[in-house]
Amino acid sequence: MLREDEESRIIEMAWEDRTPFEAIEVQFGLQESDVIKLMRRNLKAGSFRLWRSRVSGRATKHVQLRSAGVSRGYCPTQYKQR
């Protein structure tokens, strides 16, 4: 059973374009199908549909589909200190 803060972080990682499902699996032990179930439980129906259409077939969400040039899990400006 995941804690609330862990679920929140998984949802955040799932929404991020450059965070692959494999990174979520390494950190939290959830496979892609488990992440989909978690998202379905925690998002409103419309938000879930939007997320699914966004990540379906997105190369950056799967390590094996990524180009070799993508070596990080986030945009370089994503965590900039302001």
Secondary structure, DSSP 8 states (H G I E B T S, - for coil): ---HHHHHHHHHHHHSTT--HHHHHHHH---HHHHHHHHHHHS-HHHHHHHHHHHTT-GGGSGGGS-TT--SSS-TTTT---
